[in-house]
Structures are given as C-alpha cells and as structure tokens.
C-alpha cells in the first residue's frame, strides 16, 4: 500500500504495463513501416498515439494534475479520455483518407468509361473505313 501522498490512482504495475504496451505498439508500427505494410503518412498518428500513451504512464503526476484541472479526480479515467480522443483523431484522419480515395476512385471510373467509349468509336471508325486510321 502506498502512502496517501504518493497515491496517483494507478499502481506501479499498471504503469509498467501501459509503458510496455505503448512501446510494443511503437515497435510494431515501426516494423510495419519498415516492411512497407503501412505507409509512413498513416503511421505518424499511430506513433504519436503510442508516444502519448508512454508519456502519460511515465509522467503520471502530470496526468493527475491535468485531470484535476479538467475536473476528473480519478487519473485512470483521464487516461481513458485521452485514449478516446486519440481514437477519435485516428477515425477522423482515416475518414478523410477514405473520402479522398472514394473521390479518386469515382474520377478514375469516369475516365475509364470515357476511354472505353473512345476506343469503341475508333474501332467502329476503323471497321467502317476499311483501313487503318
């Protein structure tokens, strides 16, 4: 049992687990980037999330102060708030990426349709003309 003045609401074992988890996520993401299974631009938010996780668990007193400023008096609840905010940022980022890709896909499909129509027209012109264009 920790003395009351050292209590942060988070046991040392939990802090070590969170730090280890954050470092494992960081190493996993860096390995995925190295193996070209995730692009660098998409890995940045994951790297930031794992660094924030490690820093929050490392500097728990600072997290406790921040949580009290926000009005949360149970620091692990503040960590969940930070985690939820990071997930929301990731979701927003990937939503914008998906929207952009959808627009590109629509444009490519339209361009392909135009090219197919032009190829059909050139084939008809070649067949009706009897010669090469």
Secondary structure, DSSP 8 states (H G I E B T S, - for coil): ---GGG--SS-HHHHHHHHHHHHHHHHHHHHHHHTTSS-HHHHHHHHHHHHHHHHHHHTHHHHHHHHHHHT--SHHHHHHHHHHHHHHHHHHHHHHHHHHHHHHHHHHHHHHHHHHHHHHHHHHHHHHHSS--
